[in-house]
């Protein structure tokens, strides 16, 4: 992740700008919404998107 942002900063030529990045963990409501079932099943389209 760090390398990604370093490349992005260089690409945008903003090395001398002040940059702040704030992160936080998502609660379940923000991460998956409000499913009807409370066991948080993946929907079929999401599940198939993560298969390798």
Secondary structure, DSSP 8 states (H G I E B T S, - for coil): -HHHHHHHHHHTT-TTS----------HHHHH---SSTT----HHHHHHT--
